[in-house]
Amino acid sequence: MYYHATSLKISGGGVKSFSGIARDMPSLMRLLFFVGLFCGVIFVAAAALVAFVEPAPREMSQPVKPELLNK
C-alpha cells in the first residue's frame, strides 16, 4: 500500500496516519461508509425539516371550464 511520506508517523506498532488509525480500509468498505454517511445526513436534514418547519395553509382555486361542468 502506498503511503505519502509527509502524512505518516512511525511508532512501535507500525506505520499509522496522524489520527492513529491504520489506513488499511478496503475501497468498497470506504465507499459504503461514505454512502451511508451521506444518506444519514440527508435523513437527518429531512427529519429536521419535518420537525421545525410548519407550512403556511392557504386557499387554492383553479378555474373550471363550463364544458366540463355540463357533462
C-alpha distance (Angstrom), angle and dihedral (degrees) to the residues before:
residue distance angle dihedral
M1 . . .
Y2 3.81 . .
Y3 3.80 118.5 .
H4 3.77 124.8 -176.9
A5 3.78 111.4 -125.3
T6 3.82 95.9 -132.0
S7 3.82 95.2 52.9
L8 3.79 97.6 54.6
K9 3.73 138.7 83.6
I10 3.76 124.4 -169.2
S11 3.78 117.5 -133.6
G12 3.76 133.2 167.4
G13 3.81 92.0 -91.1
G14 3.80 96.3 56.3
V15 3.77 137.3 -94.2
K16 3.79 115.3 -21.1
S17 3.78 136.5 163.4
F18 3.82 125.0 -109.0
S19 3.79 91.7 -88.5
G20 3.79 91.0 56.0
I21 3.81 94.6 -117.5
A22 3.78 118.1 123.8
R23 3.81 111.8 -116.7
D24 3.80 96.6 -134.7
M25 3.81 98.1 113.7
P26 3.83 110.5 133.6
S27 3.79 116.3 -118.6
L28 3.83 93.7 -117.7
M29 3.79 91.8 54.6
R30 3.80 90.4 46.3
L31 3.82 90.0 51.2
L32 3.80 92.6 48.5
F33 3.79 90.8 46.9
F34 3.80 93.2 53.5
V35 3.81 93.2 43.1
G36 3.81 89.3 51.6
L37 3.80 91.0 46.3
F38 3.81 90.8 50.4
C39 3.82 91.8 48.8
G40 3.80 89.9 48.6
V41 3.80 91.6 53.3
I42 3.81 90.9 49.3
F43 3.82 90.6 48.7
V44 3.81 92.6 50.2
A45 3.82 90.8 48.0
A46 3.82 91.0 51.3
A47 3.82 91.1 47.6
A48 3.81 90.0 50.1
L49 3.81 90.4 52.2
V50 3.80 90.8 51.5
A51 3.80 92.6 47.6
F52 3.80 101.5 42.4
V53 3.83 108.5 27.4
E54 3.78 119.1 75.7
P55 3.82 114.8 -166.2
A56 3.80 116.6 -130.5
P57 3.83 111.0 -120.6
R58 3.81 115.1 -130.8
E59 3.78 138.5 170.3
M60 3.73 120.3 -100.1
S61 3.78 126.3 -158.0
Q62 3.78 131.5 174.6
P63 3.79 126.2 -174.5
V64 3.80 116.1 -115.3
K65 3.80 121.7 -151.6
P66 3.81 113.2 -118.0
E67 3.82 90.8 -128.0
L68 3.78 89.8 65.6
L69 3.82 92.7 52.8
N70 3.85 95.7 55.1
K71 3.81 96.4 58.2
